Structure formats: structure tokens, C-alpha cells
Amino acid sequence: MSNITIAIDGYSSCGKSTIAKALAARLNYAYIDSGAMYRCVTLFCMRKGLIKKKKFIAEEIIACLPEIHLSFQFNPFTKTSETYMNGENVEKEIRSMEIAENVSKISTIKEVREHMVAIQREFGVNKGVVMDGRDIGSHVFPDAELKLFMTADIETRVNRRLDELNSKGEHVEFDEVKQNLQQRDYDDTRRKESPLTRAKDAIVLDNTDLSKEEQLEYVIKLINDSLLTRD
Ligand code: DC
């Protein structure tokens, strides 16, 4: 069975990374979290003091790009791929609310997107990759063999995000998370450069009422069916 490219897009906190990780583990594929890459750019620039009160000068952010080296390494203990920036494991730090509040705006910068997309295409050059994000099926890998567009109702998404933050010891109110998710969805769908959009050939997966196992089995069936018709 030849390796394929799986592109997963959708709104914030829809469970994209959960299904992407499960698929990568099942198929023995690489998992690339493209959102983590935009989060790293945001973290790097925040540490340099280039983002203050959600304000920044785009040229200063662009000038930093060559200094940011990103990689993903599989952690055998957590059994998941983790994000490294310039050799440092930043997996936990990039998930904070502070990063979440700035990342969508940073990801609107055209040059930042071009830089990230070039790296993402390199990661996927040999196929056998599951990548999640906002523009993967529509822009990064328009020829991906399987494209999913994930969605879930807003209350479910807020609760999932709250659970994730709480499990990391960050205590945030429901309304703050809800507002952040809605703002990010707004920014992501309305930006000029490759906005979040459903690729015409993407399959919509609303996982509001689906368990992780149900989603995984559904997608594995999609893959098997599509391979049967292709081979
Ligand atoms: O998937 P995430 O929540 O970690 O993504 C963080 C932000 O990065 C998201 O608000 C929009 C941006 N992003 C993007 O513009 N394009 C992608 N392919 C992935 C993420």
C-alpha cells in the first residue's frame, strides 16, 4: 500500500490534532502540526519583545524568520510528536493562552505564511504524512489524497480547550476561551492570505458527538475505500 498525504483543516479546537496523531500512529506516518509552527514564530518574537499588547511591526517579525529552526521529534514516552524550536522543546510553552491571543494575527503576515508553507512542503515531500492546520488541503497540499475539514459546535470546542488548559495547570474562564476561539476563527477565515476554507474535495467531519475511536475508524474506512478505488 503506497503512502499518501492526509490534510486536515478546520476551526480552532475541533480535535484536528487528536485525530491527526491517532492516524499517524495507526499508519506509521509522520505527524506535522502546522499550527505549532505559527505558534513558534509567535513565541520567538514575543521572547524578543517584538510583540507588545498584541501589536507588532510586520517587518521585524519577517526579519526573524531565518533565525527560527523548527523540527518535530517523536517522544517515545508520551508517544506523540513534539515541537522543537532551535533545538529546544517548546511543546508546552507554545500552547499557552498568551501565544493563542497573538498567533492568528502573526499568521496573517504574507511572508510568514510563505516561509512556513515552504517548510511544510519539505516535510511532506515523501508523503506518508498527516498535517493539520487551516490551509493544508486548500493551499499547502492541494493534491493530498485525503482531505478532511473538521468542525464541532462551539460549546464542545470550548470545553475541550478548557480541559487541555486545565490539564496543563492553566486556569482560564469559559468565556475567555470562547471569545479567543471565536476571534481566531474570525481572523483565520477572513485573512487575505490563504484563509481557512474547505477545499472543494475535502470531506466534512463534524465530531461534536463522536468519540476519538469512532472518528479514527471512520477515517480509516475512508482511507481504505479510497485506496481500493485507486489501486
Ligand atoms: O491549530 P492551532 O490552533 O495551533 O493554530 C494556531 C494558529 O495558527 C491559528 O489560529 C491560525 C494559524 N494557522 C494558520 O494560519 N495556518 C495553519 N496551517 C495552521 C495554523
Residues whose N, C-alpha, C, O or C-beta is under 5 A from the ligand:
A	BS01	DC	S12 S34 G35 A36 Y38 V103 S104 S107 D132 G133 R134 D135 R184 D188
